[in-house]
Amino acid sequence: MRKNSGALAVLTRILTVVFLLSAGSLRAQDLDPRGYAVTPLGTNFLGIGFGRTWGDVSFDPSLPVTDVTARLGAVSLGYYRSLNFFGRSANVRVAFPYGWGHLEGILQGQFTTLDRYGLIDSRAQLTVNLLGAPAMTRPEFRQYRPKTNLFASFTVQIPDGNYHSDRLINIGNNRWAFKPEVAWTQALGKWTVEAYAGVWFFTTNTSYYPAGTSERSQDPLASFQAHVSYTFRPGLWAAFDATYYSGGLTSVNGIPKNDRQSASRAGLTLNVPIAANQAIKAQFARTTTIRVGGKFNVATLSYSYSWFDK
């Protein structure tokens, strides 16, 4: 029986949407408990993390595609440093990830797979505490007792990931992305409650498939996070995490696609100190509601090493 090349081409395009949604919306789905924390001046963190994502993909029932699954992985190297920002507690973070993905599915009896790997777009983030904590030295920080804090951050996603305009599917996005976000945290004894709200804004990929002759744009993508964590002892804490994101409709050459995103995810995080300046953090989360895209499970494991300036 001859292969149905037309069916395979359609499935390839469908899986392309899946890959783009998987890589893009998982960034919007970041679950980052204790991501907004006050640290003394001269604090440094160096970390490495591994993430694994797997699950089924949801489509419009009218599409002739079934049994689509995705398996994605990434490893990331990150660095954090606390700063004095005009007298306020602040920090800067950078992350350099490398990823790979495997997608497969059936369309009209035809089975195909797609694999990609390479550098993912890197990120840089500046965070400033607007209310609650000034910049503090280590002796001053020992007297600090967290209560209510209000933070603002600005994240830049840099288009330095692996991208080829003659490929329909890429690891990189070939565009800039920017995310302003505000975060409120409230310490209640050993409990900490957090709420974040942000929006991703995207520039246009002017070198889209085929061979850079098309343009791909994307509407803003709003994201929200909520976390409730409990500290058992210094450095040892656990959190319940939830996120919701919506928007991100894409267009190619001005023609919108039926891919507006709307989904939620929930998970658990455990942070365990293994030495005075080292810790391991494990997280598991799963999609709870989805409109279009992947109904994924996500597992991450990271190691961090911290030190102070002399």
Buried (B, 14 or more C-beta within 10 A) or exposed (E): EEEBEEBBEBBBEBBBBBBBBBBBBBBBBBBBBBBBBBBBBBBBBBBEBEBEBBBBBBBEEEEEBEEBBBBBBBBBBBBBBBBBBEEBBBBBBBBBBBBBBBBBBBBEEBEBEBEBEBBBBBBBBBBBBBEBBEBBEEEEBEEBEBEEBBBBBBBBBBBEBBBBBEBBBBBBBBBBBBBEBBBBBBBEEEEBEBEBBBBBEBBBBEBBBEEBEBBBBBBBBBBBBBBBBBBEEEBEBBBBBBBBBBBBBBBBEEEEBEBBBBBBBBBBBBBBBEEEBEBEBBBBBEBBEBEBBBBBBBBBBBBBEBEEEE
